[in-house]
């Protein structure tokens, strides 16, 4: 298990390496990456499976853990808006409901995704979750959603 009890959900964009952004050393965090760094149904399934694995081997994601959602400006997911069917499938929604996913606004999207993490019944209540946005132009990271259960 990561020594800092941190799990980062981030984007696959190579400009935004979570270990570099948060200055974490090898072994301090677990990192799961997908397009946009989004909390999708697939990501929630992966987290549930990871929790089962943790319970079977070393413990649980209980108090002390922080799940970090890291999104960024200038994200390529914005270009997927011209492919609404694929993007809707990715989020598990109807194309007409896609605007609710805030694809073009990383600040709104990260808040939405942290809320989805906090509402997931498959994660223990003691897990803290937070949301950050990395600005690709300045290299600065902004806390958007403070860590709390």
N, C-alpha and C positions, 0 to 999 in steps of 0.2 A: 504494500500500500504506500502511497506517496507520503513522505515524511512530514510535509506541511499540511496534510489532510485537505488538499485543494484539488478540485476537478474543474478544468476549464473547458467550456464549450466554445469553440472559435471557428472562424472561417478558414477555408482551405487556401486563401490568398497568401502567397509566399511573402508578401510585404508585411504581414501581420502574424509573426510567430509568437504565440502566447508566452513561451519561455523567455523570449527576448523582451517582449513588452513589459512583463512583470518581473524581469530580472531573477528568474528562478533557475536554480541549478538542477542538473540531472537528478531525478529521483524525488524532487520536492512536490511535483504535481503530476496528475494524469491529464491528458489532453485528448479531447474528442473533437474532430474537425469535420465540418460539412459545408455545403454551399451557403454562404451568408452567416454562418455561425448561429443558425436558427434552432430553436427548440421545436422540432417537428414531431409528428407521431412516431416516426422511425427513431428519432433521438430518444424519445421517452421510452420506447421499447428497449433500446440499447442500454439505457440507464437502469431499467428494471432488471435486465439480464446481468448487468454488471453488479448490481446489488446482490442478486442471488449468488453470484460467484464469490463476492466478498463475504457473505454470510457463511458460505460453505468452506471458506479457507481461513479468513483472518478476522472476521467481525462484521461490522455493519457501517453504513454511512449515518452515524448518529451524531450526537453533540460534538462540536469541535470542527466538523467538516464545513467547508465553504464551496458551494458550486458557483462558479463564475461564468457568466455569459459575456463573451467579448465579441462585439461587432465593430464595424469600422466605416469610416466615410469612404466614398468612391468605390463602393462594393460592386462587383460585377453582377450580383443578383438582380440589380436594377435593369440590366439588359434582358433579363428573362421575362420582363413584363410584356414583351412582344410575343411571348409563347405562353399565354394564359392557361392553357390546358395542362401543360407540363408543370407549371408553377403551382397550379391548384392541386394537382396530384401530389406534388412534393409536400404541400402543407396539409393534405387530407381535407380539402374544402372544395366547394363548388366554385367554378370560375367567377360567378357573380359575387361571391363572398371574399374574393382575393384582396380587395382594398382594405379589409379589416386587418390584414397581416402587415400593413405598413412597410412594404418592401422598399420604398424609396426614402424612408426616414429611419436611419439607424437608432436615433435616440428614442423614438416611439416604439420601434421594433424590439429594442433590448428590454424596455419596460414590459412590453407585452409578453416576451418570452420568459422573463423572470417570474411574472405572474403565473404563467403556465407551469413552470417548475414548482412553484409554491403550492399550486393547486393539485399537483399529481398525487393521487392516493398511494402510489407505489413507492414513494420516497418517504422516509421517516420525518416526522414533524420537527425534529431537532436539527435538521440540516439548514445551515444558513445559505442564502443565495443572494448574489449581487449582480449588477449589470454595469458594464463599462463600454465606452466607445473610444476607439483609437482613431485619431485624426491622421490620415495618411500624409497630409500636406505638412503638418507641423511636428509629427512624432509625439504629440501629447496624448495622454489617456485621461478621460474624464469619467468619474464615478457618476452614474446616472441613477442607479438604484442601490442604496446602501445595503450592506449585508444584514439580514435578519431572517428569522425563521418564517 
